Amino acid sequence: MDIKTAMISIAITDREAAYSKVNEILHMNAAHIYLRVGYPMREENVAIIFLVFKGTTDQIGSLNGKLGQINGVKVQSHTLKY
């Protein structure tokens, strides 16, 4: 399978309930994460995380699926073509 590069945006709308679950999933996929930038907005109980992720289509889909199943989390990804 081809290795692809994806940009993944994660919006956490309930930090108290979801943040630790998101971090656990990201930690399990750390070998594929080339960049992680987070912006916590504590006053609004919201956090935004941006990833650059390299992996197969299945690995990208698996990460998106696991994150998307968490209540209070929205995920969007774009595969780069170059």
Secondary structure, DSSP 8 states (H G I E B T S, - for coil): ---EEEEEEEEES-HHHHHHHHHHHHHHTGGGEEEEEEEEEGGGTEEEEEEEEEE-HHHHHHHHHHHHTSTTEEEEEEEE--
